[in-house]
Amino acid sequence: MEIQDRLAPLLVGAVRDAVSYHELLLQNNTLADREDYEEHFLQLTQFFEHVKELYKRIEDEVGLPLDKIVPP
């Protein structure tokens, strides 16, 4: 996957927000299909790690360090 420099921070932030949202959703004890959400969350976190790796490759060109988008 190739990320355009100008869209890369947006992609990282969007996936970060999705991970945070689903993390909160999993804390809700009223989920009907909890296993489906857990599987989706696992895939989403794996995708997030992949996106961060891709971002690190173009971080210098983008001019915005990853740790400014996703604090350590």
Distance bins in CASP14 RR format, pairs under 12 A and 6 or more apart:
PFRMAT RR
TARGET T0000
AUTHOR 0000-0000-0000
RMODE 2
METHOD distances of the structure
MODEL  1
1 7 0 0 0 0 0 1 0 0 0 0 0
1 8 0 0 0 0 0 1 0 0 0 0 0
1 11 0 0 0 0 1 0 0 0 0 0 0
1 15 0 0 0 0 0 1 0 0 0 0 0
1 47 0 0 0 0 0 1 0 0 0 0 0
1 50 1 0 0 1 0 0 0 0 0 0 0
1 51 0 0 0 0 1 0 0 0 0 0 0
1 53 0 0 0 0 0 1 0 0 0 0 0
1 54 1 0 0 1 0 0 0 0 0 0 0
1 55 0 0 0 0 0 1 0 0 0 0 0
1 57 0 0 0 0 0 1 0 0 0 0 0
1 58 0 0 0 0 0 1 0 0 0 0 0
2 8 0 0 0 0 1 0 0 0 0 0 0
2 11 0 0 0 0 0 1 0 0 0 0 0
2 51 0 0 0 0 0 1 0 0 0 0 0
2 54 0 0 0 0 1 0 0 0 0 0 0
2 55 0 0 0 0 0 1 0 0 0 0 0
2 57 0 0 0 0 1 0 0 0 0 0 0
2 58 0 0 0 0 1 0 0 0 0 0 0
3 9 0 0 0 0 1 0 0 0 0 0 0
3 10 0 0 0 0 1 0 0 0 0 0 0
3 11 1 0 1 0 0 0 0 0 0 0 0
3 12 0 0 0 0 1 0 0 0 0 0 0
3 13 0 0 0 0 0 1 0 0 0 0 0
3 14 0 0 0 0 0 1 0 0 0 0 0
3 15 0 0 0 0 0 1 0 0 0 0 0
3 50 0 0 0 0 0 1 0 0 0 0 0
3 51 1 0 0 1 0 0 0 0 0 0 0
3 52 0 0 0 0 0 1 0 0 0 0 0
3 53 0 0 0 0 0 1 0 0 0 0 0
3 54 1 0 1 0 0 0 0 0 0 0 0
3 55 1 0 0 1 0 0 0 0 0 0 0
3 56 0 0 0 0 0 1 0 0 0 0 0
3 57 0 0 0 0 1 0 0 0 0 0 0
3 58 1 0 0 1 0 0 0 0 0 0 0
3 59 0 0 0 0 0 1 0 0 0 0 0
3 61 0 0 0 0 0 1 0 0 0 0 0
3 62 0 0 0 0 1 0 0 0 0 0 0
4 10 0 0 0 0 1 0 0 0 0 0 0
4 11 0 0 0 0 1 0 0 0 0 0 0
4 54 0 0 0 0 0 1 0 0 0 0 0
4 55 0 0 0 0 0 1 0 0 0 0 0
4 58 0 0 0 0 1 0 0 0 0 0 0
4 61 0 0 0 0 0 1 0 0 0 0 0
4 62 0 0 0 0 1 0 0 0 0 0 0
5 11 0 0 0 0 0 1 0 0 0 0 0
5 54 0 0 0 0 0 1 0 0 0 0 0
5 55 0 0 0 0 0 1 0 0 0 0 0
5 57 0 0 0 0 0 1 0 0 0 0 0
5 58 1 0 1 0 0 0 0 0 0 0 0
5 59 0 0 0 0 1 0 0 0 0 0 0
5 60 0 0 0 0 1 0 0 0 0 0 0
5 61 1 0 1 0 0 0 0 0 0 0 0
5 62 1 0 1 0 0 0 0 0 0 0 0
5 63 0 0 0 0 1 0 0 0 0 0 0
5 64 0 0 0 0 1 0 0 0 0 0 0
6 58 0 0 0 0 0 1 0 0 0 0 0
6 61 0 0 0 0 0 1 0 0 0 0 0
6 62 1 0 0 1 0 0 0 0 0 0 0
6 63 0 0 0 0 0 1 0 0 0 0 0
6 64 0 0 0 0 0 1 0 0 0 0 0
7 13 0 0 0 0 0 1 0 0 0 0 0
7 14 0 0 0 0 1 0 0 0 0 0 0
7 51 0 0 0 0 0 1 0 0 0 0 0
7 54 0 0 0 0 0 1 0 0 0 0 0
7 55 0 0 0 0 0 1 0 0 0 0 0
7 58 0 0 0 0 0 1 0 0 0 0 0
7 62 0 0 0 0 1 0 0 0 0 0 0
8 14 0 0 0 0 0 1 0 0 0 0 0
8 15 0 0 0 0 0 1 0 0 0 0 0
8 51 0 0 0 0 1 0 0 0 0 0 0
8 52 0 0 0 0 0 1 0 0 0 0 0
8 54 1 0 0 1 0 0 0 0 0 0 0
8 55 1 0 1 0 0 0 0 0 0 0 0
8 56 0 0 0 0 0 1 0 0 0 0 0
8 57 0 0 0 0 1 0 0 0 0 0 0
8 58 1 0 0 1 0 0 0 0 0 0 0
8 59 0 0 0 0 1 0 0 0 0 0 0
8 60 0 0 0 0 0 1 0 0 0 0 0
8 61 0 0 0 0 1 0 0 0 0 0 0
8 62 1 0 1 0 0 0 0 0 0 0 0
8 63 0 0 0 0 1 0 0 0 0 0 0
8 64 0 0 0 0 1 0 0 0 0 0 0
8 65 0 0 0 0 0 1 0 0 0 0 0
8 66 0 0 0 0 1 0 0 0 0 0 0
8 69 0 0 0 0 1 0 0 0 0 0 0
9 15 0 0 0 0 0 1 0 0 0 0 0
9 16 0 0 0 0 0 1 0 0 0 0 0
9 51 0 0 0 0 0 1 0 0 0 0 0
9 52 0 0 0 0 0 1 0 0 0 0 0
9 55 0 0 0 0 1 0 0 0 0 0 0
9 58 0 0 0 0 0 1 0 0 0 0 0
9 59 0 0 0 0 1 0 0 0 0 0 0
9 61 0 0 0 0 0 1 0 0 0 0 0
9 62 1 0 0 1 0 0 0 0 0 0 0
9 63 0 0 0 0 1 0 0 0 0 0 0
9 64 1 0 1 0 0 0 0 0 0 0 0
9 65 0 0 0 0 0 1 0 0 0 0 0
9 66 0 0 0 0 1 0 0 0 0 0 0
9 68 0 0 0 0 1 0 0 0 0 0 0
9 69 1 0 1 0 0 0 0 0 0 0 0
9 70 0 0 0 0 0 1 0 0 0 0 0
10 16 0 0 0 0 0 1 0 0 0 0 0
10 17 0 0 0 0 0 1 0 0 0 0 0
10 51 0 0 0 0 0 1 0 0 0 0 0
10 55 0 0 0 0 0 1 0 0 0 0 0
10 62 0 0 0 0 0 1 0 0 0 0 0
10 64 0 0 0 0 0 1 0 0 0 0 0
10 69 0 0 0 0 1 0 0 0 0 0 0
11 17 0 0 0 0 0 1 0 0 0 0 0
11 18 0 0 0 0 0 1 0 0 0 0 0
11 47 0 0 0 0 0 1 0 0 0 0 0
11 48 0 0 0 0 0 1 0 0 0 0 0
11 50 0 0 0 0 0 1 0 0 0 0 0
11 51 1 0 0 1 0 0 0 0 0 0 0
11 52 0 0 0 0 0 1 0 0 0 0 0
11 54 0 0 0 0 1 0 0 0 0 0 0
11 55 1 0 0 1 0 0 0 0 0 0 0
11 58 0 0 0 0 0 1 0 0 0 0 0
11 62 0 0 0 0 0 1 0 0 0 0 0
11 66 0 0 0 0 0 1 0 0 0 0 0
11 69 0 0 0 0 1 0 0 0 0 0 0
11 70 0 0 0 0 0 1 0 0 0 0 0
12 18 0 0 0 0 0 1 0 0 0 0 0
12 19 0 0 0 0 0 1 0 0 0 0 0
12 47 0 0 0 0 0 1 0 0 0 0 0
12 48 0 0 0 0 1 0 0 0 0 0 0
12 49 0 0 0 0 0 1 0 0 0 0 0
12 50 0 0 0 0 0 1 0 0 0 0 0
12 51 1 0 1 0 0 0 0 0 0 0 0
12 52 1 0 0 1 0 0 0 0 0 0 0
12 53 0 0 0 0 0 1 0 0 0 0 0
12 54 0 0 0 0 1 0 0 0 0 0 0
12 55 1 0 1 0 0 0 0 0 0 0 0
12 56 0 0 0 0 0 1 0 0 0 0 0
12 58 0 0 0 0 0 1 0 0 0 0 0
12 59 0 0 0 0 0 1 0 0 0 0 0
12 62 0 0 0 0 1 0 0 0 0 0 0
12 64 0 0 0 0 1 0 0 0 0 0 0
12 65 0 0 0 0 0 1 0 0 0 0 0
12 66 1 0 0 1 0 0 0 0 0 0 0
12 67 0 0 0 0 0 1 0 0 0 0 0
12 68 0 0 0 0 0 1 0 0 0 0 0
12 69 1 0 1 0 0 0 0 0 0 0 0
12 70 1 0 0 1 0 0 0 0 0 0 0
13 19 0 0 0 0 1 0 0 0 0 0 0
13 20 0 0 0 0 1 0 0 0 0 0 0
13 21 0 0 0 0 0 1 0 0 0 0 0
13 48 0 0 0 0 1 0 0 0 0 0 0
13 51 0 0 0 0 1 0 0 0 0 0 0
13 52 0 0 0 0 0 1 0 0 0 0 0
13 55 0 0 0 0 1 0 0 0 0 0 0
13 64 0 0 0 0 0 1 0 0 0 0 0
13 66 0 0 0 0 0 1 0 0 0 0 0
13 68 0 0 0 0 0 1 0 0 0 0 0
13 69 1 0 1 0 0 0 0 0 0 0 0
13 70 1 0 0 1 0 0 0 0 0 0 0
13 71 0 0 0 0 0 1 0 0 0 0 0
14 20 0 0 0 0 0 1 0 0 0 0 0
14 21 0 0 0 0 0 1 0 0 0 0 0
14 44 0 0 0 0 0 1 0 0 0 0 0
14 47 0 0 0 0 0 1 0 0 0 0 0
14 48 0 0 0 0 0 1 0 0 0 0 0
14 51 0 0 0 0 1 0 0 0 0 0 0
14 69 0 0 0 0 0 1 0 0 0 0 0
14 70 0 0 0 0 0 1 0 0 0 0 0
15 21 0 0 0 0 0 1 0 0 0 0 0
15 22 0 0 0 0 0 1 0 0 0 0 0
15 43 0 0 0 0 0 1 0 0 0 0 0
15 44 1 0 0 1 0 0 0 0 0 0 0
15 45 0 0 0 0 1 0 0 0 0 0 0
15 46 0 0 0 0 0 1 0 0 0 0 0
15 47 1 0 0 1 0 0 0 0 0 0 0
15 48 1 0 1 0 0 0 0 0 0 0 0
15 49 0 0 0 0 1 0 0 0 0 0 0
15 50 0 0 0 0 1 0 0 0 0 0 0
15 51 1 0 1 0 0 0 0 0 0 0 0
15 52 0 0 0 0 1 0 0 0 0 0 0
15 54 0 0 0 0 0 1 0 0 0 0 0
15 55 0 0 0 0 1 0 0 0 0 0 0
15 69 0 0 0 0 0 1 0 0 0 0 0
15 70 0 0 0 0 1 0 0 0 0 0 0
16 22 0 0 0 0 0 1 0 0 0 0 0
16 23 0 0 0 0 0 1 0 0 0 0 0
16 44 0 0 0 0 0 1 0 0 0 0 0
16 45 0 0 0 0 0 1 0 0 0 0 0
16 47 0 0 0 0 0 1 0 0 0 0 0
16 48 1 0 0 1 0 0 0 0 0 0 0
16 49 0 0 0 0 0 1 0 0 0 0 0
16 51 0 0 0 0 1 0 0 0 0 0 0
16 52 0 0 0 0 1 0 0 0 0 0 0
16 55 0 0 0 0 0 1 0 0 0 0 0
16 66 0 0 0 0 0 1 0 0 0 0 0
16 68 0 0 0 0 0 1 0 0 0 0 0
16 69 1 0 0 1 0 0 0 0 0 0 0
16 70 1 0 1 0 0 0 0 0 0 0 0
16 71 0 0 0 0 1 0 0 0 0 0 0
17 23 0 0 0 0 0 1 0 0 0 0 0
17 24 0 0 0 0 0 1 0 0 0 0 0
17 44 0 0 0 0 0 1 0 0 0 0 0
17 48 0 0 0 0 0 1 0 0 0 0 0
17 69 0 0 0 0 0 1 0 0 0 0 0
17 70 0 0 0 0 0 1 0 0 0 0 0
18 24 0 0 0 0 0 1 0 0 0 0 0
18 25 0 0 0 0 0 1 0 0 0 0 0
18 40 0 0 0 0 1 0 0 0 0 0 0
18 41 0 0 0 0 1 0 0 0 0 0 0
18 43 0 0 0 0 0 1 0 0 0 0 0
18 44 1 0 1 0 0 0 0 0 0 0 0
18 45 0 0 0 0 1 0 0 0 0 0 0
18 47 0 0 0 0 1 0 0 0 0 0 0
18 48 1 0 0 1 0 0 0 0 0 0 0
18 51 0 0 0 0 0 1 0 0 0 0 0
19 25 0 0 0 0 0 1 0 0 0 0 0
19 26 0 0 0 0 0 1 0 0 0 0 0
19 40 0 0 0 0 0 1 0 0 0 0 0
19 41 1 0 0 1 0 0 0 0 0 0 0
19 42 0 0 0 0 0 1 0 0 0 0 0
19 43 0 0 0 0 0 1 0 0 0 0 0
19 44 1 0 1 0 0 0 0 0 0 0 0
19 45 1 0 1 0 0 0 0 0 0 0 0
19 46 0 0 0 0 0 1 0 0 0 0 0
19 47 0 0 0 0 1 0 0 0 0 0 0
19 48 1 0 1 0 0 0 0 0 0 0 0
19 49 0 0 0 0 1 0 0 0 0 0 0
19 51 0 0 0 0 0 1 0 0 0 0 0
19 52 0 0 0 0 0 1 0 0 0 0 0
19 70 0 0 0 0 1 0 0 0 0 0 0
20 26 0 0 0 0 0 1 0 0 0 0 0
20 27 0 0 0 0 0 1 0 0 0 0 0
20 41 0 0 0 0 0 1 0 0 0 0 0
20 44 0 0 0 0 0 1 0 0 0 0 0
20 45 0 0 0 0 0 1 0 0 0 0 0
20 48 0 0 0 0 0 1 0 0 0 0 0
20 70 0 0 0 0 0 1 0 0 0 0 0
21 27 0 0 0 0 0 1 0 0 0 0 0
21 28 0 0 0 0 0 1 0 0 0 0 0
21 37 0 0 0 0 0 1 0 0 0 0 0
21 40 0 0 0 0 0 1 0 0 0 0 0
21 41 0 0 0 0 1 0 0 0 0 0 0
21 44 0 0 0 0 1 0 0 0 0 0 0
22 28 0 0 0 0 0 1 0 0 0 0 0
22 31 0 0 0 0 0 1 0 0 0 0 0
22 34 0 0 0 0 0 1 0 0 0 0 0
22 36 0 0 0 0 0 1 0 0 0 0 0
22 37 1 0 0 1 0 0 0 0 0 0 0
22 38 0 0 0 0 1 0 0 0 0 0 0
22 39 0 0 0 0 0 1 0 0 0 0 0
22 40 1 0 0 1 0 0 0 0 0 0 0
22 41 1 0 1 0 0 0 0 0 0 0 0
22 42 0 0 0 0 1 0 0 0 0 0 0
22 43 0 0 0 0 0 1 0 0 0 0 0
22 44 1 0 1 0 0 0 0 0 0 0 0
22 45 0 0 0 0 1 0 0 0 0 0 0
22 47 0 0 0 0 0 1 0 0 0 0 0
22 48 0 0 0 0 0 1 0 0 0 0 0
23 37 0 0 0 0 0 1 0 0 0 0 0
23 38 0 0 0 0 0 1 0 0 0 0 0
23 40 0 0 0 0 0 1 0 0 0 0 0
23 41 1 0 0 1 0 0 0 0 0 0 0
23 42 0 0 0 0 0 1 0 0 0 0 0
23 44 0 0 0 0 1 0 0 0 0 0 0
23 45 0 0 0 0 1 0 0 0 0 0 0
23 48 0 0 0 0 0 1 0 0 0 0 0
24 31 0 0 0 0 0 1 0 0 0 0 0
24 37 0 0 0 0 0 1 0 0 0 0 0
24 41 0 0 0 0 0 1 0 0 0 0 0
25 31 1 0 0 1 0 0 0 0 0 0 0
25 32 0 0 0 0 0 1 0 0 0 0 0
25 33 0 0 0 0 0 1 0 0 0 0 0
25 34 0 0 0 0 1 0 0 0 0 0 0
25 36 0 0 0 0 0 1 0 0 0 0 0
25 37 1 0 0 1 0 0 0 0 0 0 0
25 38 0 0 0 0 0 1 0 0 0 0 0
25 40 0 0 0 0 1 0 0 0 0 0 0
25 41 0 0 0 0 1 0 0 0 0 0 0
25 44 0 0 0 0 0 1 0 0 0 0 0
26 33 0 0 0 0 0 1 0 0 0 0 0
26 34 1 0 0 1 0 0 0 0 0 0 0
26 35 0 0 0 0 0 1 0 0 0 0 0
26 36 0 0 0 0 0 1 0 0 0 0 0
26 37 1 0 1 0 0 0 0 0 0 0 0
26 38 1 0 0 1 0 0 0 0 0 0 0
26 39 0 0 0 0 0 1 0 0 0 0 0
26 40 0 0 0 0 1 0 0 0 0 0 0
26 41 1 0 0 1 0 0 0 0 0 0 0
26 42 0 0 0 0 0 1 0 0 0 0 0
26 44 0 0 0 0 0 1 0 0 0 0 0
26 45 0 0 0 0 0 1 0 0 0 0 0
27 34 0 0 0 0 0 1 0 0 0 0 0
27 37 0 0 0 0 0 1 0 0 0 0 0
27 38 0 0 0 0 0 1 0 0 0 0 0
27 41 0 0 0 0 0 1 0 0 0 0 0
28 34 0 0 0 0 1 0 0 0 0 0 0
28 37 0 0 0 0 1 0 0 0 0 0 0
29 37 0 0 0 0 0 1 0 0 0 0 0
30 37 0 0 0 0 0 1 0 0 0 0 0
31 37 1 0 1 0 0 0 0 0 0 0 0
31 38 0 0 0 0 1 0 0 0 0 0 0
31 40 0 0 0 0 0 1 0 0 0 0 0
31 41 0 0 0 0 0 1 0 0 0 0 0
33 39 0 0 0 0 1 0 0 0 0 0 0
33 40 0 0 0 0 1 0 0 0 0 0 0
34 40 0 0 0 0 0 1 0 0 0 0 0
34 41 0 0 0 0 0 1 0 0 0 0 0
35 41 0 0 0 0 0 1 0 0 0 0 0
35 42 0 0 0 0 0 1 0 0 0 0 0
36 42 0 0 0 0 0 1 0 0 0 0 0
36 43 0 0 0 0 0 1 0 0 0 0 0
37 43 0 0 0 0 0 1 0 0 0 0 0
37 44 0 0 0 0 0 1 0 0 0 0 0
38 44 0 0 0 0 0 1 0 0 0 0 0
38 45 0 0 0 0 0 1 0 0 0 0 0
39 45 0 0 0 0 0 1 0 0 0 0 0
39 46 0 0 0 0 0 1 0 0 0 0 0
40 46 0 0 0 0 0 1 0 0 0 0 0
40 47 0 0 0 0 0 1 0 0 0 0 0
41 47 0 0 0 0 0 1 0 0 0 0 0
41 48 0 0 0 0 0 1 0 0 0 0 0
42 48 0 0 0 0 0 1 0 0 0 0 0
42 49 0 0 0 0 0 1 0 0 0 0 0
43 49 0 0 0 0 0 1 0 0 0 0 0
43 50 0 0 0 0 0 1 0 0 0 0 0
44 50 0 0 0 0 0 1 0 0 0 0 0
44 51 0 0 0 0 0 1 0 0 0 0 0
45 51 0 0 0 0 0 1 0 0 0 0 0
45 52 0 0 0 0 0 1 0 0 0 0 0
46 52 0 0 0 0 0 1 0 0 0 0 0
46 53 0 0 0 0 0 1 0 0 0 0 0
47 53 0 0 0 0 0 1 0 0 0 0 0
47 54 0 0 0 0 0 1 0 0 0 0 0
48 54 0 0 0 0 0 1 0 0 0 0 0
48 55 0 0 0 0 0 1 0 0 0 0 0
48 66 0 0 0 0 0 1 0 0 0 0 0
48 69 0 0 0 0 0 1 0 0 0 0 0
48 70 0 0 0 0 1 0 0 0 0 0 0
49 55 0 0 0 0 0 1 0 0 0 0 0
49 56 0 0 0 0 0 1 0 0 0 0 0
49 66 0 0 0 0 0 1 0 0 0 0 0
49 70 0 0 0 0 0 1 0 0 0 0 0
50 56 0 0 0 0 0 1 0 0 0 0 0
50 57 0 0 0 0 0 1 0 0 0 0 0
51 57 0 0 0 0 0 1 0 0 0 0 0
51 58 0 0 0 0 0 1 0 0 0 0 0
51 66 0 0 0 0 1 0 0 0 0 0 0
51 69 0 0 0 0 0 1 0 0 0 0 0
51 70 0 0 0 0 1 0 0 0 0 0 0
52 58 0 0 0 0 0 1 0 0 0 0 0
52 59 0 0 0 0 1 0 0 0 0 0 0
52 65 0 0 0 0 0 1 0 0 0 0 0
52 66 1 0 0 1 0 0 0 0 0 0 0
52 67 0 0 0 0 0 1 0 0 0 0 0
52 69 0 0 0 0 1 0 0 0 0 0 0
52 70 1 0 0 1 0 0 0 0 0 0 0
52 72 0 0 0 0 0 1 0 0 0 0 0
53 59 0 0 0 0 0 1 0 0 0 0 0
53 66 0 0 0 0 1 0 0 0 0 0 0
54 62 0 0 0 0 0 1 0 0 0 0 0
54 66 0 0 0 0 0 1 0 0 0 0 0
55 61 0 0 0 0 0 1 0 0 0 0 0
55 62 1 0 0 1 0 0 0 0 0 0 0
55 63 0 0 0 0 0 1 0 0 0 0 0
55 64 0 0 0 0 1 0 0 0 0 0 0
55 65 0 0 0 0 1 0 0 0 0 0 0
55 66 1 0 1 0 0 0 0 0 0 0 0
55 67 0 0 0 0 0 1 0 0 0 0 0
55 68 0 0 0 0 0 1 0 0 0 0 0
55 69 1 0 0 1 0 0 0 0 0 0 0
55 70 0 0 0 0 1 0 0 0 0 0 0
56 62 0 0 0 0 0 1 0 0 0 0 0
56 64 0 0 0 0 0 1 0 0 0 0 0
56 65 0 0 0 0 1 0 0 0 0 0 0
56 66 1 0 1 0 0 0 0 0 0 0 0
56 67 0 0 0 0 0 1 0 0 0 0 0
56 69 0 0 0 0 0 1 0 0 0 0 0
56 70 0 0 0 0 0 1 0 0 0 0 0
57 66 0 0 0 0 0 1 0 0 0 0 0
58 64 0 0 0 0 0 1 0 0 0 0 0
58 65 0 0 0 0 0 1 0 0 0 0 0
58 66 0 0 0 0 0 1 0 0 0 0 0
59 65 1 0 0 1 0 0 0 0 0 0 0
59 66 1 0 1 0 0 0 0 0 0 0 0
59 67 0 0 0 0 1 0 0 0 0 0 0
59 68 0 0 0 0 1 0 0 0 0 0 0
59 69 0 0 0 0 1 0 0 0 0 0 0
59 70 0 0 0 0 0 1 0 0 0 0 0
60 66 0 0 0 0 0 1 0 0 0 0 0
62 68 0 0 0 0 0 1 0 0 0 0 0
62 69 0 0 0 0 1 0 0 0 0 0 0
63 69 0 0 0 0 0 1 0 0 0 0 0
64 70 0 0 0 0 0 1 0 0 0 0 0
65 71 0 0 0 0 0 1 0 0 0 0 0
65 72 0 0 0 0 0 1 0 0 0 0 0
66 72 0 0 0 0 1 0 0 0 0 0 0
END
